[in-house]
Amino acid sequence: MARNGFIVGMPEHPFNDRNNNSLEGTIQNLTYRPRHIRMIIDWFFENKMFEGKVKPNAVSIIGHSLGGYTALAATGGLLTSFPHETPDGQPQLIEIASDPRIQSNHPTGICSDFPSLIHN
């Protein structure tokens, strides 16, 4: 993608990565991941190196598996947790503010990996 002129950001989510996965299976993780995406988008728009190169309202997000969840959540999807991810063992609606700068999302693998995440 970068070779074709796209600016690409590949986040490593704190406490949900290959070196430290302590937030795996928690509501906090489901809440934090879309916030990380907003922070990354902010960084690109605020960084002088990308001034004039980043197009407002032309952001796309691609994610596989839990990254697919993140893509849906960051763009306004109505998502719920699994029962094992909540303290009371009940699925919980995950409330995330969508980022209007993201104009398209491309989640893959989410329907087979996380069927109960999709609320509507």
N, C-alpha and C positions, 0 to 999 in steps of 0.2 A: 504494500500500500504506500509506504513512504517513497519508494522508487517512482511511483506514479503521481507524486505531488501531494499526497495526503500527509497531514501532521498526525502522528500516531503517539498516543500515550498508553503505556502498559503498566497499570498500577500493581503494586504488591501490597495487599491490604494488611495493615498492622494487626498482628495477633490472629491472622487467618491466612497464613502463607506457609511455604515449605519449611521455614525455620522455626516458626512459632505458630501453632494452630490452637492456642488456648481458648479462643472464642468460638471454635467449631460447635455447631449445634445449639447456639444461644440466640435469644431475641436480640441481644446487643449486637451480635454480628449482622443479623438481618437488617438492623437499623443503621449501623455504621457504614456498611458497604456502599449504599447509594450516596451517603454524605461524602465519602472519599471521592466519588466520581465528581460531585459538585466542586470539591476542593481542587481537583486536578483541572477541571475546566476553568475555574477561576485563575489558577496558576498560569495556564496558557494565555488567557486574555490579559493578564496583568504583566507578563514577562516581556520586557523590552525586545528580547531576541525574536519574538513572534509578532511584534507590533506591525499591523497592516497585512499580516499573512493569515491570521485567523479570522474567518468569516462569522459574524454574529448570526445566530439562528441557523447554522449549518453544521451542527455537531451530530455525529452518529455514534452509537455505542454498540459494540459487538460483545457478546458473552456466551460462554458455554457452561452448562450445568449451573452451579451457584452463580457464575458470572451472568448466565441467562436471567436468573432471578434478579440480579443487580440491575441488568439492563431494563427489565420490566419495571422494577421499583423506581428507578431514576426517571422513568418517563410517565409515571402516574398509574401504573398497574395497581389493582386492588388485590393485595396478597395477604395470605395468612401463614402463620407458622405451623410446624408440625407439633403435635402434643408434647413430644419429648423436649421441645425447645423452650417451654414455658414452665415457670415454677409450679403452677397449679395443674399441669398436665392437660390443659385445654388449648385447642388451636386459638390463636389470637390474631386479630387483624393488625397488620403492620402499617402504621401510618407514616408515610414518607412524603415530603414535599417534592413534587416533580420539578425538574429543571426545564423551563421552557426553551432553553437554548438547544436542547437535544431534539432534533427533528425526526430522527429515525432510530429504531433499535432493531437489533438482529439477534434475538436470543436463540440459542440452539441447545438441544439436549434437555431443556427444562421440563417438558411435558412428560418425558419418560423417567427422569430422575426425581422430579419433585411435583407429582400430580396434585397434591393437596395444597400447594402454594397458591394456585390460581383460584381466587375467590369468585370472580366473574369474568 
